[in-house]
Amino acid sequence: MFDVCRSAGELTGTQGVVIPHQNETNLMLREDVVEAIREGKFNVYAVKTIDEGLEILTGTPAGDVDSNGEYPEGTENHLIAKRLGELNDSMRGYFQGLFASGG
């Protein structure tokens, strides 16, 4: 990924890769990648959860579920839950019609 970012233009420090934290201890990087990281031009983000990666990629809090099973507004998980609910609602009529027609 480093080479892709570098070939697309100047490394600005906003580019990087997300890796599972378990891979951090075994990570082997070329010297040019290590130098770019030292200079703050490239990042390697070792994450423990999908939510951590989501926050890095979007710059928005992932959000923790509350006691009612809902996520706070303004979080990525709230948007995801909302969209999944919309998709569920849109398919509800489809499946009801499918079964009613004997299909």
C-alpha positions as CSV (number, residue, x, y, z in Angstrom):
1,M,0.0,0.0,0.0
2,F,2.9,2.3,0.7
3,D,4.0,2.1,-3.0
4,V,0.4,2.9,-4.2
5,C,0.2,5.9,-1.9
6,R,3.6,7.2,-2.9
7,S,3.0,6.7,-6.7
8,A,-0.3,8.7,-6.4
9,G,1.6,11.7,-5.3
10,E,3.5,13.2,-2.3
11,L,3.2,11.4,1.0
12,T,1.5,13.9,3.3
13,G,1.1,12.0,6.6
14,T,-2.6,11.3,6.0
15,Q,-1.9,8.0,4.2
16,G,-1.4,4.7,6.0
17,V,-2.5,1.1,6.5
18,V,-4.7,-0.6,9.1
19,I,-3.4,-3.9,10.4
20,P,-4.6,-6.3,13.1
21,H,-2.7,-5.5,16.3
22,Q,-1.7,-9.2,16.5
23,N,0.5,-8.6,13.4
24,E,2.4,-5.7,14.9
25,T,5.1,-7.7,16.6
26,N,5.9,-9.6,13.4
27,L,5.7,-6.6,11.1
28,M,8.6,-6.4,8.7
29,L,8.9,-3.1,6.8
30,R,11.3,-1.9,4.1
31,E,13.7,0.8,5.1
32,D,11.9,3.5,2.9
33,V,8.6,2.7,4.7
34,V,10.3,3.0,8.1
35,E,11.8,6.3,7.1
36,A,8.5,7.7,5.9
37,I,6.9,6.6,9.2
38,R,9.8,8.3,11.2
39,E,9.2,11.5,9.2
40,G,5.5,11.4,9.8
41,K,4.7,10.9,6.2
42,F,3.0,7.5,6.5
43,N,1.2,5.6,9.2
44,V,0.7,2.0,10.3
45,Y,-2.4,1.7,12.5
46,A,-2.6,-1.5,14.6
47,V,-6.2,-2.0,15.6
48,K,-7.8,-4.3,18.1
49,T,-11.4,-3.9,16.9
50,I,-13.4,-3.1,13.8
51,D,-14.6,0.0,15.6
52,E,-11.0,1.3,16.0
53,G,-10.5,0.8,12.3
54,L,-13.8,2.5,11.5
55,E,-12.8,5.5,13.6
56,I,-9.4,5.8,11.9
57,L,-10.9,5.5,8.4
58,T,-13.8,8.0,9.0
59,G,-12.5,10.3,11.7
60,T,-15.9,9.9,13.4
61,P,-16.5,8.0,16.7
62,A,-17.8,4.5,16.2
63,G,-20.1,4.8,19.2
64,D,-21.0,2.4,22.0
65,V,-24.4,0.8,22.3
66,D,-26.5,2.0,25.2
67,S,-28.8,0.1,27.5
68,N,-31.6,0.4,25.0
69,G,-29.6,-1.2,22.2
70,E,-29.1,2.1,20.4
71,Y,-26.0,4.0,19.3
72,P,-25.6,7.8,19.9
73,E,-26.5,10.1,17.1
74,G,-23.4,11.4,15.2
75,T,-21.6,8.1,15.4
76,E,-20.8,5.7,12.6
77,N,-22.6,2.8,14.3
78,H,-25.7,4.9,14.6
79,L,-25.6,5.5,10.8
80,I,-25.0,1.8,10.1
81,A,-27.8,0.7,12.4
82,K,-30.1,3.3,10.8
83,R,-29.3,2.1,7.3
84,L,-29.7,-1.5,8.2
85,G,-33.1,-0.7,9.6
86,E,-34.1,1.0,6.4
87,L,-33.0,-2.0,4.3
88,N,-34.9,-4.3,6.6
89,D,-38.0,-2.2,6.3
90,S,-37.7,-2.0,2.5
91,M,-37.4,-5.8,2.2
92,R,-40.2,-6.6,4.6
93,G,-42.9,-5.9,2.0
94,Y,-40.9,-7.8,-0.7
95,F,-40.8,-11.0,1.3
96,Q,-44.4,-10.8,2.4
97,G,-45.5,-10.5,-1.2
98,L,-43.3,-13.3,-2.3
99,F,-44.7,-15.7,0.3
100,A,-48.3,-14.6,-0.3
101,S,-48.0,-15.4,-4.0
102,G,-46.8,-18.9,-3.3
103,G,-43.2,-18.2,-4.6
